[in-house]
Amino acid sequence: MRLVKLIMALCIFVTGTVSFAYEMNASTEALAVVLEQQPDLVKARYPHRNPLETLVFFDIEPEMTVVEALPGSGWYTRILAQYLGQQGVVIGAMYAKDMLPLFGMFSDERLKELESWTDNWPAEARSWVTTDAAEFDAVEFGSLPPSMYERVDAVLFIRALHNLARFGDHRDYLSEALNDALMLLKPGGTLGVVQHRAPSRATAGWSNGSNGYLKESFVIEAAQSAGFVFVDSSDHNSNKKDRPTEGDVVWRLPPTLAGSEGNSDRTSRMLAIGESDRMTLRFMKPL
């Protein structure tokens, strides 16, 4: 309980407020312990990423098998692996190989390296954590092996859906990934989404993911079309100061601050907004 209060105090100090809507139990306290053990650079993101509230909202518990879409440098991976423990599994999920060249930012050499991502990522992830952490595995969306079907308790898309949506003219990567999530999950399993939220008035062209934002109604409809049941939404990751117009991209905000290089006034304005307004949605695979 003391550690939970410490995390609450950190959130209040930085944001001035904190909202908790869950029942304290052994799992929640275990998660608080893991969060308290993270480095200061990780803790500095708690008021923006709200890992305690988010993972509790998604009902993530020790010993689960959890898929993390596009784990990147492992900010959430490290937390999940320690929290799930030795009986748990973290499965990293990468975008389909033929989607990666569409970004236009990877060299041929890097694309070649990414072809072996599912083979290499588990070993890389193990190097991030101690020996008492979860096991690791990896999959690629669009190439899911049948042996993985119904093995998973939760699939988390944390700021990962916009890229799947933005290349929909090339292939329906979003539907494929959501269908894969449905196949991975056990009946009753959780699909958890945290995603940069476009204003409801935004045009479909601007909010197609290419600027980082998606409409909440679009995400809910896509998940339901894949066969998921919408369970609930949370405002833990909302930010009413983020009010993008159709000339904006999400990466103008911290931590990226794109377009603010050498412009202290713009940097100050973006820092005052903070990180993006994000929807937090929970879905369930039908029983």
Secondary structure as UniProt FT lines:
FT   HELIX           2..15
FT   HELIX           26..36
FT   HELIX           40..43
FT   TURN            44..45
FT   HELIX           46..49
FT   HELIX           51..57
FT   TURN            58..59
FT   TURN            62..63
FT   STRAND          65..69
FT   TURN            72..73
FT   HELIX           75..84
FT   TURN            86..87
FT   STRAND          89..94
FT   HELIX           97..103
FT   HELIX           108..114
FT   TURN            115..116
FT   HELIX           117..126
FT   TURN            127..128
FT   TURN            131..132
FT   STRAND          135..140
FT   TURN            141..142
FT   HELIX           146..148
FT   TURN            149..150
FT   STRAND          152..158
FT   HELIX           161..166
FT   TURN            167..170
FT   HELIX           173..184
FT   STRAND          185..197
FT   TURN            200..201
FT   TURN            204..207
FT   TURN            209..211
FT   HELIX           216..225
FT   TURN            226..227
FT   STRAND          229..234
FT   TURN            236..237
FT   TURN            240..241
FT   TURN            246..247
FT   HELIX           250..252
FT   TURN            254..256
FT   TURN            258..259
FT   TURN            261..262
FT   HELIX           264..273
FT   STRAND          278..284
//
